[in-house]
Amino acid sequence: MRAFIALPLPDALLDNLEQLQRRLPFGRAAPRDTLHLTLAFLGECRDDALEALHH
């Protein structure tokens, strides 16, 4: 499974990002519930390694 470490964003910031996305004349807006701050991309990981990382 491809995995990454990320932080959720506060509602106030999500509101601002949604407004910004609506003003962009190109691309496709990302759904609010998928917006996050990626800290590290881990790539392909085994399920047992991800379970250990989660804890």
C-alpha angles and dihedrals in degrees: 000000000000110000143181140181114241144164124227116239125238117254094248091057092045089054090053093046092051090052091049092050091053090055095051110104093209142039130032125288116245115232113259093239092059097051114109143137110260112214099178137000110220099185120205112003134175116247093242091054091051091049090053091047091050091057 
